[in-house]
């Protein structure tokens, strides 16, 4: 139970929450190595209960074997306090509300030193001094004071997120470093924990299906991290680790964040206690669902619903600043273009610009492409033909309708093209840069997706079938999902042992990547315990197809082509990211532009 100072804080704070405390104070010295003191205003213990609490397994909350399958409290084994007392100099002071005096219990290295009466407020105070003083080998492996203090801070922040109605204070070296007021709602508590960079970009989740309820917050897809350190998962208010829930969270963000980046989110899953087992790991951080699939599906739906609802309220990509202000670029003698007809779309939202980096080979000369000669062939025909290939043949009234936009703000007016890759557009008091490949990829992807909703999958047989070698466990899983893969156009047959042969691939899929995609899918399914591959495989095929048919970088476009692409992009369900999660556009508002030229301070 006790692995480091943060483990002590976790166990003591959870005991305080079980005691129905409303205010909890945590104090530490030297990263918790010298002192950890946790005090609360909970129910407290009588003298007999205090003496029993320091006996191993004497205070377990499990009374019958059935209790193991419906654990509602944080602590239930009755081993936390004895474990702490055995490796530290331990002091327990506790008083019930109906008692006149408190009980003080002092121990060292697991030996009882003194039991006495004392004065103290109602509640409980536990002090753990000189942790691992009698086990130098374990103390040797503790990290620096700063690192251990950071672990305690993270642990307390997680516990505070799961219990927003409880107030928390954290002191280090007698200095207040964290304060979470009591009686907060989850959104305000999340804003305090996740930090200022995410606080202004949080979307609330509240989704229910059956007896499963998913609440919490998820951040704008532009707010990501290099690690999963800002993903907090709670099951019945218990802070846990579960790779399946994390995978479900990623599916909710599908097509919105880049590969290798992690979203910022707080996910709270509430379901009947008898449908989750919290007794599968000594630290109680890992859990096991009786039926995980409905929970995973609910998490994905909750995240996707929250992001879609937020997206309908904005019309420009809101980038979080990840560095200094953009550096000015030299745009010389930009040609003037005639005003194009204006159609209408949602009002833009002011956004912080992303970093603009000068690419290799950038020359300080005119990078705007002139308008094409009106006597020559119209280059827009190529784009129109590409769009037409992916339009469904269904009657328009039967096709899924694009999101209608209110009549308020003009669609961005195209000004020109730079580096043969980026479209420059103007929208009211903002400058917009659009990645033409990412934008066209999003347009083609959504057109393909609408078409695939009405057409069956097709297969393309390989001239030379590819062999696939798997482990025995992977082979068993792949054998179970072969019929599902065949329905999607992927024909795989057993070839003896753990070897399989790929005979046909979906017509939409690049053949060179099929083996990597299959092994990656098997790895994902083994990690999540899910076997629902249909939607995942379908998305993979569509993303591959859209990427290969989209306009490439370094391709000169006419003004008409660019304006058409911008209009089609603004009509997409998710106009701000390509299917792989890269941003399609970034904006610079007037204030940021004026700062670049020192017009404002």
C-alpha positions in Angstrom: 0.0 0.0 0.0 2.8 2.5 1.0 5.1 2.9 -1.9 6.0 6.6 -1.7 4.7 9.7 0.2 2.0 10.2 -2.4 0.6 6.7 -1.5 0.2 7.9 2.1 -1.7 11.0 1.1 -4.0 9.0 -1.2 -4.9 6.5 1.5 -5.4 9.1 4.2 -7.5 11.5 2.0 -9.7 8.6 0.9 -10.3 7.6 4.5 -11.3 11.2 5.2 -13.7 11.2 2.3 -15.2 7.9 3.6 -15.6 9.7 6.9 -17.8 12.3 5.2 -15.4 15.1 5.6 -16.2 18.4 4.0 -12.8 20.1 4.5 -9.4 18.3 4.3 -6.0 19.8 4.9 -2.7 18.1 3.8 0.7 19.3 5.1 4.1 18.1 4.0 7.7 18.8 4.6 10.6 17.7 2.3 8.3 16.2 -0.2 6.5 14.1 2.4 9.7 12.3 3.5 10.0 14.2 6.8 6.3 14.9 7.5 2.8 14.2 6.1 -0.1 15.5 8.1 -3.7 15.0 7.0 -6.6 16.5 9.0 -10.3 16.6 8.4 -13.7 17.4 9.9 -15.2 14.0 9.4 -17.0 11.7 11.8 -14.0 10.8 13.9 -13.3 7.6 15.9 -13.9 6.6 19.5 -11.1 5.4 21.7 -11.9 1.7 21.0 -12.2 2.3 17.3 -8.9 4.2 17.2 -7.1 1.3 18.8 -8.7 -1.1 16.5 -7.8 1.0 13.4 -4.1 0.4 13.9 -4.5 -3.4 13.8 -4.0 -5.0 10.4 -7.3 -6.1 8.7 -9.3 -5.4 11.8 -11.4 -2.6 10.3 -12.3 -4.1 6.9 -15.6 -2.9 5.5 -16.2 -6.3 3.9 -18.6 -8.3 6.1 -19.9 -10.9 3.6 -18.5 -12.3 0.4 -21.3 -10.5 -1.5 -19.8 -7.2 -0.3 -16.8 -7.8 -2.5 -19.0 -7.5 -5.6 -20.5 -4.1 -4.6 -17.8 -2.0 -3.0 -19.0 1.6 -2.6 -16.3 3.0 -0.2 -12.8 4.0 -1.1 -11.1 1.9 1.6 -12.3 -1.6 2.5 -9.3 -3.8 3.4 -8.4 -2.2 6.7 -4.6 -2.2 6.1 -3.7 1.4 5.3 -3.0 2.7 8.8 -1.1 -0.3 10.1 1.0 -0.3 6.9 1.9 3.4 7.5 2.6 2.9 11.2 5.0 0.0 10.5 7.3 2.2 8.4 7.1 5.6 10.1 6.7 7.5 13.3 3.0 7.6 13.4 0.5 9.7 15.3 -3.4 9.5 15.2 -5.6 12.1 16.9 -9.3 11.6 16.5 -12.6 12.8 18.2 -16.2 12.0 17.3 -18.6 15.0 17.4 -20.4 13.6 20.4 -17.2 13.1 22.5 -15.7 15.7 24.9 -12.1 14.5 24.5 -10.0 13.2 21.7 -7.8 10.0 21.6 -4.1 10.2 20.7 -2.3 7.1 19.6 1.5 7.2 19.0 3.5 4.5 17.3 7.0 4.0 15.8 8.0 1.2 13.4 4.8 -0.6 14.1 5.2 -0.6 17.9 2.6 1.1 20.1 4.2 3.8 22.3 1.4 5.6 24.0 -2.4 6.1 24.1 -3.7 9.2 25.8 -6.6 11.6 26.0 -6.1 15.1 24.5 -8.0 18.1 23.3 -8.8 18.4 19.6 -11.5 19.5 17.2 -14.0 17.0 15.9 -12.6 14.9 13.1 -9.3 13.1 12.6 -5.6 14.1 12.3 -3.0 11.6 11.1 0.7 12.5 11.1 3.3 10.3 9.4 6.9 11.4 10.2 10.2 10.1 8.8 8.7 7.7 6.3 10.7 4.5 5.8 13.1 5.5 8.7 13.4 1.8 9.6 13.7 0.5 6.0 16.6 2.5 4.5 16.5 0.4 1.3 13.1 1.7 0.5 13.9 5.2 1.5 16.9 5.1 -0.8 14.7 4.7 -3.9 12.6 7.8 -3.2 13.2 10.6 -5.6 14.1 14.2 -4.8 12.0 16.3 -2.5 10.7 18.3 -5.5 9.7 15.2 -7.4 7.9 13.6 -4.4 6.1 16.9 -3.7 5.0 17.0 -7.3 3.5 13.4 -7.0 1.6 14.5 -3.9 0.3 17.6 -5.6 -0.9 15.5 -8.6 -2.5 12.9 -6.3 -4.4 15.5 -4.3 -5.5 17.3 -7.5 -6.9 14.1 -8.8 -8.8 13.4 -5.6 -10.1 17.0 -5.6 -11.4 16.5 -9.1 -13.4 13.4 -8.2 -14.9 15.1 -5.1 -15.7 18.7 -6.0 -18.0 19.2 -3.0 -15.1 18.7 -0.6 -12.7 21.5 0.1 -8.9 20.8 0.0 -5.8 22.7 1.1 -2.2 21.7 0.5 0.7 23.1 2.5 4.4 22.6 1.7 6.9 23.9 4.2 4.1 25.8 5.9 3.3 27.5 2.6 -0.1 27.2 0.9 0.4 25.7 -2.6 -3.1 24.5 -3.5 -6.5 25.5 -2.4 -9.8 24.0 -3.7 -12.8 25.7 -2.1 -15.7 23.4 -1.0 -19.0 23.1 -2.7 -17.7 23.6 -6.2 -19.2 22.0 -9.3 -17.0 19.8 -11.5 -16.5 22.4 -14.2 -15.1 25.0 -11.9 -13.0 22.4 -10.0 -11.6 21.2 -13.4 -10.7 24.8 -14.3 -8.6 25.0 -11.2 -6.8 21.7 -11.7 -6.2 21.7 -15.4 -4.7 25.2 -15.5 -5.2 28.5 -17.3 -4.3 27.2 -20.8 -7.2 24.7 -20.7 -9.6 26.6 -18.5 -11.1 28.8 -21.3 -11.4 25.8 -23.7 -13.4 23.3 -21.7 -16.7 21.7 -22.8 -19.0 20.1 -20.3 -20.1 16.5 -20.8 -23.3 15.0 -19.5 -24.5 11.8 -21.2 -26.6 9.0 -20.0 -27.6 5.6 -21.4 -29.4 3.0 -19.3 -27.8 3.0 -15.8 -24.5 4.5 -17.1 -23.9 8.2 -16.8 -20.8 10.0 -18.1 -20.1 13.5 -16.9 -17.0 15.6 -16.9 -15.2 18.1 -19.2 -13.2 17.7 -22.4 -10.9 20.4 -23.9 -10.9 21.9 -27.3 -8.9 19.6 -29.7 -6.4 22.4 -30.1 -5.4 21.9 -26.4 -3.3 18.8 -26.3 -0.4 17.3 -24.4 2.6 15.1 -25.3 1.6 12.7 -22.5 -1.6 11.4 -20.9 -0.9 13.3 -17.7 -3.9 15.6 -18.1 -6.5 12.8 -18.6 -8.3 12.0 -15.3 -10.6 9.0 -15.2 -13.1 8.4 -12.4 -15.4 5.4 -11.9 -17.9 6.0 -9.1 -15.7 8.9 -7.9 -12.6 6.7 -7.7 -9.5 7.9 -9.6 -8.5 5.0 -11.8 -6.3 3.9 -14.7 -8.1 2.1 -17.5 -6.7 1.8 -21.0 -10.1 0.9 -22.5 -11.6 4.1 -21.3 -8.7 6.1 -22.6 -9.1 4.4 -26.0 -12.8 5.3 -25.9 -11.9 8.9 -25.1 -9.6 8.9 -28.2 -12.4 7.6 -30.4 -14.5 10.5 -29.3 -11.7 12.8 -30.4 -11.2 10.9 -33.7 -10.2 13.1 -36.6 -9.7 16.1 -34.3 -6.2 15.6 -32.7 -3.0 14.5 -34.3 -1.4 11.1 -33.7 1.0 11.1 -30.8 -0.9 13.9 -29.0 -3.2 13.4 -25.9 -6.3 15.3 -25.1 -7.1 17.1 -21.9 -10.2 15.7 -20.2 -11.9 14.7 -17.0 -14.2 11.7 -17.5 -16.5 10.5 -14.6 -18.3 7.2 -15.1 -21.1 6.5 -12.7 -22.7 3.0 -12.8 -24.0 0.5 -10.3 -21.2 -0.7 -7.9 -22.0 -4.4 -8.7 -20.9 -3.8 -12.3 -17.3 -2.8 -11.5 -14.6 -4.7 -9.6 -12.2 -2.4 -7.8 -10.4 -5.2 -6.0 -8.2 -6.3 -8.8 -5.0 -4.4 -7.9 -3.3 -3.6 -4.5 -3.4 0.1 -5.2 -7.0 0.0 -6.3 -6.1 2.2 -9.3 -7.0 -0.6 -11.8 -10.5 -1.8 -12.2 -12.5 -4.4 -14.2 -15.9 -3.8 -15.7 -18.5 -6.6 -15.7 -19.4 -5.5 -19.2 -17.0 -2.9 -20.6 -18.4 -2.3 -24.0 -21.4 -0.2 -23.0 -19.1 2.0 -20.8 -16.6 2.5 -23.6 -19.4 3.3 -26.1 -20.9 5.8 -23.6 -17.6 7.6 -23.1 -17.1 7.9 -26.9 -20.6 9.2 -27.4 -20.3 11.7 -24.5 -17.0 13.2 -25.8 -18.2 13.3 -29.4 -21.5 14.9 -28.4 -19.8 17.6 -26.4 -17.3 18.5 -29.1 -20.0 18.6 -31.8 -22.2 20.9 -29.7 -19.3 23.2 -29.1 -18.3 23.2 -32.7 -21.7 24.4 -33.8 -21.2 27.6 -31.7 -18.0 28.6 -33.5 -16.9 29.1 -37.1 -13.1 29.4 -36.9 -10.4 27.2 -35.7 -9.4 28.3 -32.2 -5.7 27.6 -31.7 -4.1 27.7 -28.3 -0.9 29.5 -28.2 2.0 27.1 -27.7 4.8 29.6 -28.1 5.6 33.3 -28.8 3.5 35.5 -31.0 3.8 34.9 -34.8 6.9 36.4 -36.4 6.1 38.9 -39.2 6.6 37.5 -42.7 7.6 39.6 -45.7 4.7 39.8 -48.2 5.7 42.1 -50.9 3.7 43.5 -53.8 0.7 41.3 -53.2 -1.6 41.5 -56.2 -5.1 42.8 -55.7 -8.0 40.6 -56.5 -11.5 41.7 -57.3 -14.2 41.2 -54.7 -15.9 37.8 -55.1 -19.6 37.4 -54.4 -20.3 37.0 -50.7 -22.3 34.1 -49.2 -23.0 33.8 -45.5 -21.7 31.6 -42.6 -21.4 31.8 -38.8 -19.7 34.7 -37.0 -15.9 34.1 -36.5 -14.6 33.7 -32.9 -11.4 35.6 -32.1 -8.6 33.1 -31.6 -5.0 33.2 -30.5 -2.8 32.4 -33.5 -0.6 29.4 -33.7 3.1 29.7 -34.3 4.0 30.6 -37.8 7.4 29.1 -38.7 9.4 30.2 -41.7 9.8 27.1 -44.0 12.9 26.0 -45.8 13.5 27.8 -49.0 11.3 30.8 -48.2 12.4 33.8 -50.2 11.5 37.4 -49.5 9.6 37.8 -52.8 6.1 37.8 -54.1 4.5 34.4 -53.0 1.0 35.2 -54.2 0.1 33.3 -57.3 -1.4 35.6 -60.0 -4.9 34.9 -61.4 -4.9 32.5 -64.3 -5.3 33.8 -67.8 -8.9 34.0 -68.7 -8.2 32.7 -72.3 -6.7 29.4 -71.0 -8.5 26.3 -69.7 -10.2 26.6 -66.3 -8.1 24.8 -63.7 -11.1 24.6 -61.5 -12.4 21.8 -63.6 -10.0 19.3 -61.9 -11.3 20.2 -58.5 -14.9 20.1 -59.6 -14.3 16.6 -61.1 -12.8 15.4 -57.9 -15.8 16.6 -55.9 -18.2 15.1 -58.4 -16.6 11.7 -58.1 -17.5 11.5 -54.5 -21.0 12.9 -54.6 -23.7 10.4 -53.9 -26.1 9.6 -56.7 -29.0 9.7 -54.2 -31.6 12.4 -54.5 -30.5 15.5 -52.6 -33.6 15.3 -50.4 -32.6 11.9 -49.3 -28.9 12.7 -48.6 -27.6 13.8 -45.2 -27.9 17.5 -45.0 -24.8 19.7 -44.1 -25.0 21.9 -41.1 -27.0 25.0 -41.9 -25.3 28.2 -41.0 -27.0 31.4 -39.7 -27.1 34.5 -42.0 -24.6 36.7 -40.2 -21.0 36.6 -41.2 -19.4 36.3 -44.7 -17.5 33.3 -45.9 -13.8 34.1 -45.9 -12.8 36.0 -49.0 -9.7 34.4 -50.7 -6.8 36.8 -51.2 -4.2 34.5 -52.7 -1.9 31.6 -52.2 1.6 31.3 -50.6 4.2 28.6 -51.1 1.8 26.7 -53.3 0.4 25.2 -50.1 -1.5 27.7 -48.0 -4.6 29.8 -49.0 -4.7 33.3 -47.6 -8.2 34.6 -46.9 -9.8 37.5 -45.1 -12.9 37.2 -42.8 -14.1 40.5 -41.3 -11.3 41.6 -38.9 -9.2 38.4 -39.2 -6.6 36.9 -41.4 -7.0 33.2 -42.2 -4.4 30.7 -43.4 -5.8 27.5 -44.8 -3.8 24.3 -45.5 -5.1 23.4 -48.9 -4.3 19.6 -48.6 -5.8 19.3 -45.1 -8.9 21.3 -46.1 -9.5 19.3 -49.3 -8.9 16.1 -47.4 -11.7 17.0 -45.0 -14.1 17.9 -47.8 -13.4 14.6 -49.7 -13.6 12.5 -46.5 -17.0 13.8 -45.6 -18.3 13.3 -49.2 -16.9 9.7 -49.1 -18.5 9.1 -45.7 -21.9 10.2 -47.0 -21.5 8.0 -50.1 -20.4 4.9 -48.1 -23.6 5.2 -45.9 -25.5 4.0 -49.0 -23.1 1.7 -50.8 -21.8 -1.8 -49.9 -18.1 -2.5 -49.4 -16.1 -3.7 -52.4 -12.9 -5.8 -52.4 -9.8 -5.8 -54.6 -8.0 -9.1 -54.7 -4.2 -9.1 -54.5 -2.1 -10.6 -57.2 0.3 -11.8 -54.6 -1.4 -12.5 -51.2 0.4 -11.2 -48.2 1.2 -13.4 -45.2 0.7 -12.2 -41.6 2.5 -13.8 -38.7 0.9 -13.3 -35.2 1.3 -14.6 -31.7 -1.1 -17.3 -30.5 -3.2 -14.8 -28.6 -3.4 -12.3 -31.5 -4.3 -15.2 -33.8 -7.2 -16.2 -31.6 -8.5 -12.6 -31.6 -8.1 -12.2 -35.4 -10.0 -15.5 -36.0 -13.0 -14.1 -34.1 -13.3 -11.0 -36.2 -12.6 -12.4 -39.6 -16.3 -12.4 -40.6 -16.6 -8.7 -39.6 -13.5 -7.8 -41.7 -14.8 -9.7 -44.7 -18.0 -7.7 -44.5 -15.9 -4.6 -44.9 -14.0 -5.9 -47.9 -10.9 -7.3 -46.1 -10.6 -11.0 -46.9 -8.2 -12.9 -44.6 -7.9 -16.6 -44.3 -6.0 -18.9 -41.8 -2.8 -20.4 -43.2 -2.0 -22.8 -40.4 -0.9 -22.1 -36.8 -0.7 -18.4 -36.1 -0.2 -17.5 -39.8 -2.8 -15.8 -42.0 -3.0 -14.8 -45.6 -4.5 -11.4 -46.7 -6.2 -12.1 -50.1 -8.2 -9.0 -50.7 -8.4 -5.5 -49.4 -11.1 -2.8 -49.5 -11.1 -0.9 -52.8 -10.7 2.4 -50.8 -7.5 1.2 -49.0 -3.9 1.6 -50.1 -2.6 -1.9 -50.4 0.9 -1.1 -49.2 -0.4 -0.2 -45.7 -2.8 -3.1 -45.2 -0.5 -5.3 -43.1 0.4 -2.5 -40.7 -3.2 -1.5 -40.4 -4.3 -5.1 -39.5 -1.6 -5.6 -36.9 -2.3 -2.2 -35.4 -6.0 -3.0 -35.2 -5.3 -6.3 -33.5 -3.1 -4.5 -31.0 -5.8 -2.0 -30.3 -8.5 -4.6 -29.8 -6.2 -6.6 -27.4 -5.6 -3.4 -25.4 -9.2 -2.4 -25.1 -10.8 -5.8 -25.0 -13.3 -4.7 -27.7 -14.1 -6.7 -30.9 -16.2 -4.1 -32.7 -14.0 -3.4 -35.7 -16.5 -2.3 -38.3 -16.6 1.4 -37.6 -12.8 1.6 -36.9 -11.9 -0.2 -40.1 -14.4 1.9 -42.2 -12.9 5.1 -40.8 -9.4 3.9 -41.6 -10.4 3.2 -45.2 -12.1 6.5 -45.7 -9.2 8.4 -44.3 -6.7 6.6 -46.5 -8.9 7.3 -49.6 -9.4 11.0 -48.7 -5.7 11.5 -48.2 -4.7 10.0 -51.6 -7.3 12.0 -53.5 -6.9 15.4 -51.9 -5.0 18.3 -53.5 -1.3 18.1 -52.7 1.0 20.7 -51.4 2.9 22.8 -53.9 0.0 22.7 -56.3 -0.9 26.1 -57.8 -4.6 26.9 -57.5 -6.7 29.6 -59.2 -8.8 32.1 -57.2 -12.0 30.3 -58.2 -10.6 26.9 -57.0 -9.6 28.3 -53.7 -12.9 30.1 -53.1 -14.8 26.9 -54.0 -12.6 24.9 -51.6 -13.1 27.4 -48.7 -16.9 27.4 -49.2 -17.0 23.6 -49.2 -14.8 23.4 -46.2 -17.0 25.8 -44.2 -20.0 23.5 -45.0 -18.3 20.4 -43.4 -19.4 19.0 -40.1 -15.9 19.4 -38.8 -14.2 22.2 -40.8 -11.3 22.7 -38.4 -9.4 19.4 -38.7 -8.4 17.0 -41.4 -9.4 13.3 -40.7 -6.0 12.7 -39.1 -6.5 15.6 -36.6 -4.2 18.2 -38.2 -5.7 21.7 -38.2 -7.1 22.8 -41.6 -6.9 26.6 -40.8 -5.6 29.1 -38.3 -6.7 32.7 -37.8 -5.0 35.9 -36.7 -7.3 38.5 -35.4 -6.9 42.3 -35.9 -5.4 42.8 -32.4 -2.7 40.2 -33.0 -1.8 41.7 -36.4 -1.5 45.2 -34.9 0.8 43.9 -32.2 3.1 42.5 -34.8 3.5 45.9 -36.4 3.6 47.7 -33.0 0.4 49.6 -33.7 -0.7 48.6 -30.2 1.3 47.8 -27.1 
